[in-house]
Amino acid sequence: MRASSEGRFYYPISEKITFVGRAVGGQIQGWGGEDVRLLDLYYRGGETIRGFGRSGFGPRDLGTDDALGGKTYWSTTAEVRFPLPFLPEELGMGGAVFADAGSLFGAGEGAKVVGANLADSSSVRTSVGASILWNSPLGPLRFDVAKALTKEKYDQEQLIRFGASTKF
């Protein structure tokens, strides 16, 4: 049984500057006393908390350095979006500064059964960074540069990330 939710909040600070808040979370449990399979667990990284690689934070097998996924995750974001100075508005380019925080934990019995040297912490991971946003003909795109501020020693960082953005 899996439950996930996400909420976003957009608040105009001025005509061209917007504050964006986001909170997401999820929980998964086995049905009828069954444990959750490793493939069904949550895997999180830079798409959830920028500054971390793909499946870059959360439970990990220290022997193989493989991400093991978790049963519970949450994250929050605070971001300020603004136009880039000296660029024509028609280009559709903007900038943002952000702070992210969250956690992923609860690898479960499946990880212990396979003999993993399990590292699993519910500690909060945080990051800060800046973005370039582009309303391209293919849809909104973003280029993020982020630095992980708090992490576990086994987490994997990623300084630069390209991805899709949202527009409302």
N, CA, C and O atoms as a DFTB+ gen file, in Angstrom:
672 C
 N C O
     1  1       0.842      -1.154       0.000
     2  2       0.000       0.000       0.000
     3  2       0.901       1.235       0.000
     4  3       1.756       1.384       0.873
     5  1       0.708       2.114      -0.978
     6  2       1.568       3.288      -1.152
     7  2       0.707       4.549      -1.136
     8  3      -0.345       4.607      -1.772
     9  1       1.172       5.550      -0.402
    10  2       0.502       6.852      -0.380
    11  2       1.551       7.940      -0.549
    12  3       2.556       7.960       0.161
    13  1       1.315       8.839      -1.485
    14  2       2.206       9.975      -1.717
    15  2       1.356      11.220      -1.890
    16  3       0.229      11.153      -2.381
    17  1       1.901      12.351      -1.484
    18  2       1.190      13.601      -1.725
    19  2       2.191      14.719      -1.960
    20  3       3.355      14.633      -1.570
    21  1       1.704      15.773      -2.609
    22  2       2.540      16.928      -2.912
    23  2       1.683      18.172      -2.866
    24  3       0.548      18.173      -3.341
    25  1       2.222      19.224      -2.299
    26  2       1.555      20.511      -2.275
    27  2       2.532      21.595      -2.688
    28  3       3.704      21.566      -2.312
    29  1       2.039      22.560      -3.471
    30  2       2.848      23.699      -3.904
    31  2       2.100      24.981      -3.604
    32  3       0.870      25.025      -3.611
    33  1       2.864      26.014      -3.342
    34  2       2.300      27.306      -3.028
    35  2       3.085      28.360      -3.792
    36  3       4.313      28.399      -3.705
    37  1       2.399      29.211      -4.539
    38  2       3.022      30.278      -5.312
    39  2       2.515      31.607      -4.770
    40  3       1.309      31.852      -4.747
    41  1       3.433      32.463      -4.334
    42  2       3.060      33.747      -3.765
    43  2       3.828      34.859      -4.492
    44  3       5.059      34.884      -4.459
    45  1       3.114      35.770      -5.143
    46  2       3.810      36.868      -5.841
    47  2       4.356      37.886      -4.841
    48  3       3.596      38.523      -4.112
    49  1       5.673      38.030      -4.814
    50  2       6.319      39.024      -3.960
    51  2       6.187      40.403      -4.607
    52  3       5.933      41.402      -3.935
    53  1       6.365      40.429      -5.931
    54  2       6.153      41.637      -6.728
    55  2       5.596      41.169      -8.066
    56  3       5.274      39.993      -8.237
    57  1       5.486      42.091      -9.007
    58  2       4.919      41.729     -10.312
    59  2       5.728      40.632     -11.009
    60  3       5.158      39.809     -11.726
    61  1       7.053      40.611     -10.808
    62  2       7.906      39.669     -11.532
    63  2       8.669      38.699     -10.630
    64  3       9.398      37.845     -11.135
    65  1       8.521      38.808      -9.331
    66  2       9.233      37.930      -8.397
    67  2       8.214      37.080      -7.650
    68  3       7.235      37.594      -7.109
    69  1       8.460      35.763      -7.629
    70  2       7.508      34.830      -7.022
    71  2       8.211      33.931      -6.019
    72  3       9.292      33.406      -6.283
    73  1       7.580      33.765      -4.870
    74  2       8.037      32.784      -3.879
    75  2       7.297      31.479      -4.158
    76  3       6.080      31.473      -4.343
    77  1       8.050      30.363      -4.187
    78  2       7.458      29.040      -4.400
    79  2       7.792      28.167      -3.197
    80  3       8.958      28.020      -2.833
    81  1       6.780      27.598      -2.592
    82  2       6.959      26.638      -1.510
    83  2       6.434      25.286      -1.960
    84  3       5.426      25.213      -2.663
    85  1       7.102      24.229      -1.566
    86  2       6.680      22.888      -1.957
    87  2       6.927      21.934      -0.801
    88  3       7.934      22.038      -0.101
    89  1       6.008      21.013      -0.608
    90  2       6.176      19.940       0.373
    91  2       5.672      18.648      -0.264
    92  3       4.577      18.612      -0.825
    93  1       6.476      17.589      -0.175
    94  2       6.102      16.280      -0.712
    95  2       6.426      15.218       0.331
    96  3       7.276      15.422       1.198
    97  1       5.752      14.105       0.237
    98  2       6.034      13.006       1.146
    99  2       5.374      11.734       0.683
   100  3       4.451      11.753      -0.132
   101  1       5.857      10.627       1.209
   102  2       5.276       9.343       0.851
   103  2       5.609       8.269       1.866
   104  3       6.597       8.355       2.595
   105  1       4.760       7.258       1.895
   106  2       4.916       6.119       2.802
   107  2       4.439       4.881       2.064
   108  3       3.431       4.931       1.359
   109  1       5.149       3.772       2.214
   110  2       4.734       2.511       1.626
   111  2       4.833       1.419       2.687
   112  3       5.786       1.388       3.465
   113  1       3.860       0.535       2.716
   114  2       3.825      -0.593       3.653
   115  2       3.396      -1.843       2.904
   116  3       2.630      -1.772       1.943
   117  1       3.893      -2.984       3.351
   118  2       3.472      -4.247       2.769
   119  2       2.018      -4.552       3.117
   120  3       1.501      -4.077       4.129
   121  1       1.374      -5.334       2.287
   122  2      -0.032      -5.693       2.467
   123  2      -0.120      -7.070       3.108
   124  3       0.586      -7.990       2.696
   125  1      -0.971      -7.221       4.102
   126  2      -1.203      -8.527       4.707
   127  2       0.020      -9.109       5.398
   128  3       0.234     -10.321       5.360
   129  1       0.823      -8.264       6.027
   130  2       1.997      -8.749       6.745
   131  2       3.224      -8.962       5.874
   132  3       4.292      -9.295       6.389
   133  1       3.096      -8.778       4.571
   134  2       4.247      -8.925       3.663
   135  2       5.130      -7.688       3.744
   136  3       4.640      -6.575       3.936
   137  1       6.455      -7.896       3.595
   138  2       7.353      -6.759       3.543
   139  2       7.355      -6.203       2.117
   140  3       6.958      -6.894       1.178
   141  1       7.795      -4.978       1.960
   142  2       7.849      -4.325       0.660
   143  2       9.099      -4.803      -0.079
   144  3      10.188      -4.858       0.492
   145  1       8.925      -5.150      -1.367
   146  2      10.082      -5.565      -2.178
   147  2      11.016      -4.376      -2.395
   148  3      10.566      -3.231      -2.453
   149  1      12.318      -4.649      -2.515
   150  2      13.304      -3.582      -2.729
   151  2      12.961      -2.721      -3.940
   152  3      13.148      -1.505      -3.907
   153  1      12.465      -3.336      -5.001
   154  2      12.142      -2.580      -6.216
   155  2      10.963      -1.628      -6.021
   156  3      10.812      -0.673      -6.784
   157  1      10.132      -1.872      -5.018
   158  2       8.953      -1.039      -4.795
   159  2       9.197       0.113      -3.827
   160  3       8.336       0.980      -3.682
   161  1      10.350       0.142      -3.164
   162  2      10.660       1.207      -2.207
   163  2      10.864       2.536      -2.935
   164  3      11.028       2.556      -4.154
   165  1      10.854       3.630      -2.202
   166  2      11.134       4.952      -2.762
   167  2      12.642       5.122      -2.916
   168  3      13.414       4.738      -2.038
   169  1      13.046       5.695      -4.033
   170  2      14.433       6.065      -4.286
   171  2      14.432       7.549      -4.607
   172  3      13.682       7.992      -5.476
   173  1      15.259       8.320      -3.921
   174  2      15.246       9.773      -4.093
   175  2      16.658      10.311      -4.265
   176  3      17.640       9.738      -3.793
   177  1      16.713      11.437      -4.962
   178  2      17.987      12.107      -5.191
   179  2      17.750      13.552      -5.560
   180  3      16.936      14.234      -4.938
   181  1      18.465      14.024      -6.579
   182  2      18.436      15.423      -6.975
   183  2      17.091      15.935      -7.434
   184  3      16.855      17.143      -7.404
   185  1      16.200      15.053      -7.859
   186  2      14.865      15.523      -8.237
   187  2      14.046      15.897      -7.006
   188  3      13.053      16.616      -7.118
   189  1      14.452      15.419      -5.839
   190  2      13.742      15.698      -4.586
   191  2      14.488      16.750      -3.765
   192  3      13.896      17.737      -3.330
   193  1      15.776      16.539      -3.556
   194  2      16.638      17.512      -2.872
   195  2      17.835      17.751      -3.781
   196  3      18.716      16.902      -3.918
   197  1      17.843      18.923      -4.396
   198  2      18.941      19.232      -5.322
   199  2      20.259      19.263      -4.562
   200  3      20.294      19.610      -3.382
   201  1      21.329      18.904      -5.234
   202  2      22.631      18.796      -4.586
   203  2      23.020      17.349      -4.332
   204  3      24.144      17.060      -3.921
   205  1      22.069      16.428      -4.584
   206  2      22.319      14.992      -4.436
   207  2      22.142      14.309      -5.784
   208  3      21.320      14.730      -6.598
   209  1      22.914      13.258      -6.017
   210  2      22.826      12.505      -7.260
   211  2      21.548      11.683      -7.345
   212  3      20.762      11.644      -6.398
   213  1      21.346      11.033      -8.472
   214  2      20.191      10.150      -8.661
   215  2      20.276       9.021      -7.641
   216  3      21.306       8.353      -7.545
   217  1      19.210       8.799      -6.880
   218  2      19.211       7.860      -5.743
   219  2      20.381       8.168      -4.814
   220  3      21.001       7.257      -4.264
   221  1      20.680       9.460      -4.642
   222  2      21.878       9.889      -3.944
   223  2      21.793       9.961      -2.433
   224  3      22.822      10.025      -1.762
   225  1      20.579       9.953      -1.879
   226  2      20.494       9.953      -0.421
   227  2      19.491       8.897       0.017
   228  3      18.636       8.462      -0.755
   229  1      19.621       8.499       1.271
   230  2      18.744       7.471       1.815
   231  2      19.513       6.187       2.074
   232  3      20.738       6.158       1.963
   233  1      18.791       5.118       2.421
   234  2      19.435       3.848       2.768
   235  2      20.380       3.355       1.672
   236  3      20.099       3.471       0.479
   237  1      21.524       2.796       2.122
   238  2      22.549       2.373       1.172
   239  2      23.254       1.131       1.703
   240  3      23.437       0.974       2.911
   241  1      23.644       0.259       0.792
   242  2      24.487      -0.894       1.106
   243  2      25.929      -0.391       1.084
   244  3      26.448      -0.046       0.022
   245  1      26.576      -0.349       2.246
   246  2      27.930       0.197       2.329
   247  2      28.962      -0.702       1.661
   248  3      30.046      -0.240       1.302
   249  1      28.635      -1.982       1.490
   250  2      29.559      -2.901       0.826
   251  2      29.627      -2.686      -0.673
   252  3      30.704      -2.769      -1.263
   253  1      28.489      -2.409      -1.296
   254  2      28.436      -2.236      -2.754
   255  2      28.200      -0.796      -3.171
   256  3      28.351      -0.470      -4.348
   257  1      27.831       0.079      -2.235
   258  2      27.478       1.477      -2.472
   259  2      26.166       1.614      -3.248
   260  3      25.902       2.669      -3.827
   261  1      25.341       0.562      -3.268
   262  2      24.057       0.595      -3.960
   263  2      22.994       1.246      -3.084
   264  3      22.951       1.023      -1.874
   265  1      22.133       2.056      -3.709
   266  2      20.980       2.618      -3.018
   267  2      19.984       1.494      -2.762
   268  3      19.742       0.667      -3.641
   269  1      19.405       1.458      -1.559
   270  2      18.464       0.398      -1.192
   271  2      17.021       0.881      -1.118
   272  3      16.115       0.066      -0.944
   273  1      16.785       2.174      -1.244
   274  2      15.424       2.698      -1.164
   275  2      14.916       2.723       0.259
   276  3      15.518       2.137       1.159
   277  1      13.795       3.410       0.456
   278  2      13.216       3.525       1.783
   279  2      11.703       3.482       1.739
   280  3      11.093       3.672       0.687
   281  1      11.105       3.231       2.893
   282  2       9.648       3.166       3.000
   283  2       9.009       4.530       3.218
   284  3       7.819       4.699       2.955
   285  1       9.772       5.498       3.691
   286  2       9.222       6.808       4.022
   287  2      10.143       7.901       3.478
   288  3      11.364       7.824       3.616
   289  1       9.540       8.921       2.856
   290  2      10.324      10.091       2.447
   291  2       9.490      11.349       2.630
   292  3       8.260      11.307       2.657
   293  1      10.190      12.461       2.753
   294  2       9.562      13.781       2.776
   295  2      10.584      14.801       2.305
   296  3      11.789      14.587       2.437
   297  1      10.107      15.902       1.760
   298  2      11.003      17.004       1.420
   299  2      10.221      18.302       1.330
   300  3       9.013      18.310       1.095
   301  1      10.936      19.390       1.522
   302  2      10.369      20.725       1.402
   303  2      11.315      21.600       0.593
   304  3      12.526      21.378       0.573
   305  1      10.752      22.581      -0.061
   306  2      11.525      23.524      -0.862
   307  2      11.009      24.930      -0.630
   308  3       9.801      25.154      -0.551
   309  1      11.915      25.863      -0.524
   310  2      11.596      27.293      -0.546
   311  2      12.417      27.889      -1.681
   312  3      13.639      27.745      -1.712
   313  1      11.744      28.560      -2.615
   314  2      12.426      29.061      -3.815
   315  2      11.886      30.440      -4.166
   316  3      10.688      30.695      -4.045
   317  1      12.772      31.324      -4.599
   318  2      12.377      32.635      -5.092
   319  2      12.773      32.701      -6.566
   320  3      13.943      32.534      -6.913
   321  1      11.771      32.948      -7.438
   322  2      11.990      33.036      -8.889
   323  2      11.901      34.493      -9.320
   324  3      11.080      35.258      -8.813
   325  1      12.777      34.869     -10.283
   326  2      12.867      36.259     -10.709
   327  2      13.357      36.315     -12.149
   328  3      13.969      35.360     -12.627
   329  1      13.096      37.430     -12.856
   330  2      13.619      37.577     -14.217
   331  2      15.120      37.846     -14.172
   332  3      15.627      38.434     -13.217
   333  1      15.815      37.414     -15.202
   334  2      17.248      37.706     -15.292
   335  2      17.440      39.111     -15.851
   336  3      16.847      39.452     -16.874
   337  1      18.256      39.929     -15.198
   338  2      18.451      41.302     -15.677
   339  2      19.192      41.330     -17.020
   340  3      19.986      40.439     -17.323
   341  1      18.924      42.341     -17.795
   342  2      19.592      42.628     -19.070
   343  2      19.209      41.649     -20.184
   344  3      19.781      41.722     -21.272
   345  1      18.267      40.743     -19.951
   346  2      17.811      39.837     -21.001
   347  2      16.386      40.203     -21.394
   348  3      15.559      40.481     -20.525
   349  1      16.089      40.208     -22.692
   350  2      14.717      40.520     -23.103
   351  2      13.737      39.474     -22.564
   352  3      14.035      38.280     -22.553
   353  1      12.587      39.930     -22.125
   354  2      11.563      39.041     -21.556
   355  2      11.119      37.980     -22.556
   356  3      10.713      36.888     -22.159
   357  1      11.192      38.292     -23.862
   358  2      10.764      37.366     -24.916
   359  2      11.587      36.068     -24.934
   360  3      11.121      35.056     -25.457
   361  1      12.789      36.086     -24.377
   362  2      13.617      34.873     -24.327
   363  2      13.044      33.841     -23.365
   364  3      13.344      32.653     -23.481
   365  1      12.228      34.280     -22.423
   366  2      11.614      33.359     -21.472
   367  2      12.587      32.807     -20.444
   368  3      12.400      31.699     -19.942
   369  1      13.621      33.571     -20.131
   370  2      14.630      33.109     -19.177
   371  2      14.434      33.791     -17.834
   372  3      14.045      34.957     -17.759
   373  1      14.708      33.048     -16.787
   374  2      14.610      33.581     -15.439
   375  2      15.623      32.907     -14.541
   376  3      16.351      32.011     -14.968
   377  1      15.662      33.338     -13.311
   378  2      16.569      32.758     -12.335
   379  2      15.818      32.397     -11.073
   380  3      14.662      32.782     -10.891
   381  1      16.480      31.658     -10.204
   382  2      15.891      31.278      -8.914
   383  2      17.008      30.989      -7.928
   384  3      18.102      30.580      -8.314
   385  1      16.724      31.205      -6.662
   386  2      17.568      30.736      -5.562
   387  2      16.677      29.861      -4.690
   388  3      15.479      30.118      -4.572
   389  1      17.248      28.838      -4.085
   390  2      16.414      27.875      -3.363
   391  2      17.140      27.259      -2.185
   392  3      18.364      27.316      -2.073
   393  1      16.338      26.668      -1.309
   394  2      16.815      25.832      -0.209
   395  2      15.898      24.613      -0.162
   396  3      14.676      24.751      -0.202
   397  1      16.484      23.424      -0.075
   398  2      15.742      22.163      -0.011
   399  2      16.099      21.428       1.278
   400  3      17.213      21.564       1.784
   401  1      15.165      20.655       1.803
   402  2      15.420      19.806       2.973
   403  2      14.522      18.587       2.882
   404  3      13.425      18.656       2.328
   405  1      14.990      17.465       3.429
   406  2      14.163      16.267       3.437
   407  2      14.908      15.059       3.942
   408  3      16.038      15.156       4.422
   409  1      14.247      13.898       3.826
   410  2      14.829      12.648       4.297
   411  2      14.179      11.467       3.582
   412  3      13.068      11.571       3.061
   413  1      14.884      10.358       3.567
   414  2      14.393       9.082       3.037
   415  2      14.963       8.001       3.943
   416  3      16.170       7.963       4.180
   417  1      14.097       7.115       4.454
   418  2      14.577       6.116       5.404
   419  2      13.628       4.925       5.433
   420  3      12.563       4.944       4.815
   421  1      14.038       3.882       6.166
   422  2      13.200       2.698       6.355
   423  2      13.373       1.667       5.260
   424  3      12.395       1.288       4.615
   425  1      14.599       1.201       5.031
   426  2      14.838       0.215       3.972
   427  2      14.071      -1.071       4.214
   428  3      13.682      -1.738       3.256
   429  1      13.845      -1.433       5.449
   430  2      13.006      -2.593       5.744
   431  2      13.748      -3.909       5.779
   432  3      14.964      -3.965       5.595
   433  1      12.990      -4.972       6.019
   434  2      13.530      -6.315       6.169
   435  2      14.170      -6.835       4.892
   436  3      15.123      -7.611       4.956
   437  1      13.659      -6.419       3.723
   438  2      14.214      -6.895       2.465
   439  2      15.702      -6.638       2.344
   440  3      16.441      -7.475       1.826
   441  1      16.151      -5.468       2.826
   442  2      17.570      -5.130       2.758
   443  2      18.380      -6.008       3.690
   444  3      19.523      -6.343       3.377
   445  1      17.819      -6.389       4.825
   446  2      18.549      -7.222       5.772
   447  2      18.639      -8.662       5.286
   448  3      19.624      -9.350       5.553
   449  1      17.613      -9.117       4.575
   450  2      17.589     -10.490       4.075
   451  2      18.687     -10.722       3.048
   452  3      19.307     -11.786       3.039
   453  1      18.939      -9.741       2.180
   454  2      19.945      -9.919       1.142
   455  2      21.361      -9.753       1.682
   456  3      22.321      -9.827       0.915
   457  1      21.507      -9.534       2.967
   458  2      22.833      -9.458       3.580
   459  2      23.523      -8.135       3.368
   460  3      24.753      -8.081       3.398
   461  1      22.787      -7.072       3.155
   462  2      23.393      -5.769       2.923
   463  2      24.041      -5.236       4.198
   464  3      23.543      -5.451       5.303
   465  1      25.145      -4.549       4.025
   466  2      25.767      -3.795       5.111
   467  2      25.017      -2.471       5.155
   468  3      25.449      -1.488       4.552
   469  1      23.899      -2.444       5.865
   470  2      22.896      -1.398       5.765
   471  2      23.268      -0.123       6.522
   472  3      23.623      -0.159       7.700
   473  1      23.174       1.017       5.804
   474  2      23.229       2.342       6.417
   475  2      21.875       2.973       6.147
   476  3      21.482       3.141       4.993
   477  1      21.165       3.321       7.206
   478  2      19.795       3.825       7.064
   479  2      19.543       4.832       8.176
   480  3      19.471       4.463       9.349
   481  1      19.409       6.103       7.810
   482  2      19.235       7.165       8.803
   483  2      18.078       8.068       8.388
   484  3      17.899       8.356       7.204
   485  1      17.305       8.506       9.359
   486  2      16.229       9.457       9.085
   487  2      16.708      10.901       9.224
   488  3      15.894      11.822       9.301
   489  1      18.013      11.098       9.255
   490  2      18.549      12.450       9.413
   491  2      18.111      13.345       8.251
   492  3      17.880      12.877       7.136
   493  1      18.005      14.623       8.540
   494  2      17.580      15.600       7.543
   495  2      18.765      15.973       6.660
   496  3      19.849      16.290       7.149
   497  1      18.538      15.928       5.359
   498  2      19.525      16.397       4.390
   499  2      19.067      17.763       3.911
   500  3      17.871      17.984       3.718
   501  1      20.012      18.688       3.715
   502  2      19.673      20.031       3.251
   503  2      20.617      20.464       2.141
   504  3      21.740      19.972       2.029
   505  1      20.139      21.392       1.324
   506  2      20.965      21.960       0.263
   507  2      20.485      23.358      -0.072
   508  3      19.352      23.728       0.234
   509  1      21.352      24.128      -0.701
   510  2      21.015      25.461      -1.209
   511  2      21.607      25.582      -2.607
   512  3      22.554      24.879      -2.960
   513  1      21.026      26.495      -3.403
   514  2      21.567      26.663      -4.736
   515  2      20.873      27.743      -5.526
   516  3      20.068      28.516      -5.006
   517  1      21.212      27.772      -6.808
   518  2      20.659      28.738      -7.744
   519  2      20.324      28.030      -9.045
   520  3      20.907      26.996      -9.373
   521  1      19.376      28.598      -9.783
   522  2      18.907      27.980     -11.028
   523  2      18.763      29.014     -12.131
   524  3      18.559      30.202     -11.883
   525  1      18.877      28.523     -13.356
   526  2      18.479      29.273     -14.541
   527  2      17.270      28.540     -15.106
   528  3      17.323      27.335     -15.350
   529  1      16.184      29.272     -15.311
   530  2      14.940      28.703     -15.807
   531  2      14.715      29.192     -17.239
   532  3      14.984      30.352     -17.549
   533  1      14.220      28.303     -18.114
   534  2      13.968      28.686     -19.499
   535  2      12.645      28.104     -19.952
   536  3      12.445      26.891     -19.897
   537  1      11.743      28.961     -20.398
   538  2      10.489      28.503     -20.995
   539  2      10.763      28.196     -22.459
   540  3      10.464      29.001     -23.340
   541  1      11.336      27.020     -22.711
   542  2      11.746      26.634     -24.057
   543  2      10.536      26.213     -24.883
   544  3       9.452      26.009     -24.336
   545  1      10.714      26.082     -26.198
   546  2       9.620      25.584     -27.041
   547  2       9.202      24.152     -26.671
   548  3       8.096      23.728     -27.005
   549  1      10.073      23.410     -25.990
   550  2       9.760      22.044     -25.571
   551  2       9.085      21.989     -24.210
   552  3       8.645      20.924     -23.776
   553  1       9.002      23.118     -23.543
   554  2       8.453      23.171     -22.192
   555  2       9.465      23.788     -21.257
   556  3      10.596      24.058     -21.660
   557  1       9.076      24.018     -20.002
   558  2       9.982      24.669     -19.060
   559  2      11.158      23.770     -18.681
   560  3      10.969      22.621     -18.283
   561  1      12.368      24.303     -18.809
   562  2      13.590      23.584     -18.454
   563  2      14.330      24.372     -17.385
   564  3      14.142      25.579     -17.234
   565  1      15.190      23.646     -16.634
   566  2      15.966      24.321     -15.604
   567  2      17.364      23.731     -15.503
   568  3      17.584      22.549     -15.769
   569  1      18.299      24.584     -15.112
   570  2      19.692      24.234     -14.860
   571  2      19.966      24.634     -13.419
   572  3      19.939      25.817     -13.082
   573  1      20.232      23.643     -12.564
   574  2      20.438      23.891     -11.134
   575  2      21.900      23.676     -10.761
   576  3      22.545      22.740     -11.235
   577  1      22.406      24.549      -9.912
   578  2      23.697      24.367      -9.255
   579  2      23.395      24.371      -7.765
   580  3      22.890      25.359      -7.231
   581  1      23.707      23.256      -7.088
   582  2      23.322      23.122      -5.681
   583  2      24.453      22.521      -4.866
   584  3      25.255      21.736      -5.372
   585  1      24.502      22.896      -3.617
   586  2      25.486      22.383      -2.667
   587  2      24.756      21.744      -1.503
   588  3      23.938      22.389      -0.847
   589  1      25.048      20.481      -1.244
   590  2      24.489      19.800      -0.075
   591  2      25.152      20.361       1.171
   592  3      26.379      20.401       1.267
   593  1      24.340      20.793       2.121
   594  2      24.867      21.355       3.366
   595  2      24.950      20.315       4.471
   596  3      25.959      20.229       5.171
   597  1      23.893      19.525       4.631
   598  2      23.910      18.446       5.623
   599  2      23.600      17.142       4.909
   600  3      22.678      17.068       4.097
   601  1      24.374      16.123       5.217
   602  2      24.241      14.831       4.555
   603  2      24.883      13.766       5.420
   604  3      25.569      14.067       6.397
   605  1      24.653      12.520       5.049
   606  2      25.352      11.406       5.671
   607  2      26.609      11.113       4.859
   608  3      26.665      11.444       3.674
   609  1      27.605      10.507       5.466
   610  2      28.876      10.276       4.767
   611  2      28.728       9.361       3.563
   612  3      29.575       9.386       2.670
   613  1      27.672       8.550       3.513
   614  2      27.465       7.626       2.399
   615  2      26.581       8.203       1.293
   616  3      26.418       7.564       0.253
   617  1      26.007       9.389       1.486
   618  2      25.193      10.022       0.447
   619  2      26.073      10.443      -0.723
   620  3      27.267      10.692      -0.561
   621  1      25.464      10.518      -1.902
   622  2      26.205      10.899      -3.100
   623  2      25.725      12.258      -3.587
   624  3      24.537      12.466      -3.830
   625  1      26.673      13.179      -3.726
   626  2      26.352      14.550      -4.120
   627  2      26.412      14.732      -5.634
   628  3      27.043      13.954      -6.349
   629  1      25.731      15.790      -6.103
   630  2      25.767      16.178      -7.514
   631  2      25.652      17.694      -7.559
   632  3      24.644      18.250      -7.122
   633  1      26.660      18.364      -8.076
   634  2      26.706      19.815      -8.084
   635  2      25.763      20.419      -9.129
   636  3      25.096      21.414      -8.846
   637  1      25.698      19.839     -10.324
   638  2      24.947      20.400     -11.445
   639  2      23.870      19.412     -11.884
   640  3      24.104      18.205     -11.951
   641  1      22.688      19.946     -12.182
   642  2      21.568      19.103     -12.613
   643  2      20.741      19.846     -13.665
   644  3      20.417      21.022     -13.500
   645  1      20.407      19.140     -14.747
   646  2      19.485      19.645     -15.761
   647  2      18.158      18.912     -15.564
   648  3      18.142      17.730     -15.218
   649  1      17.065      19.605     -15.782
   650  2      15.785      18.943     -15.640
   651  2      14.644      19.776     -16.151
   652  3      14.838      20.850     -16.721
   653  1      13.443      19.264     -15.939
   654  2      12.219      19.961     -16.319
   655  2      11.753      20.786     -15.128
   656  3      12.063      20.475     -13.978
   657  1      11.022      21.815     -15.414
   658  2      10.482      22.699     -14.395
   659  2       8.968      22.635     -14.453
   660  3       8.408      21.888     -15.255
   661  1       8.307      23.405     -13.618
   662  2       6.851      23.495     -13.654
   663  2       6.446      24.930     -13.892
   664  3       7.168      25.859     -13.529
   665  1       5.291      25.109     -14.501
   666  2       4.777      26.449     -14.745
   667  2       3.279      26.434     -14.514
   668  3       2.554      25.626     -15.094
   669  1       2.828      27.337     -13.659
   670  2       1.389      27.445     -13.382
   671  2       0.942      28.858     -13.649
   672  3      -0.236      29.175     -13.481
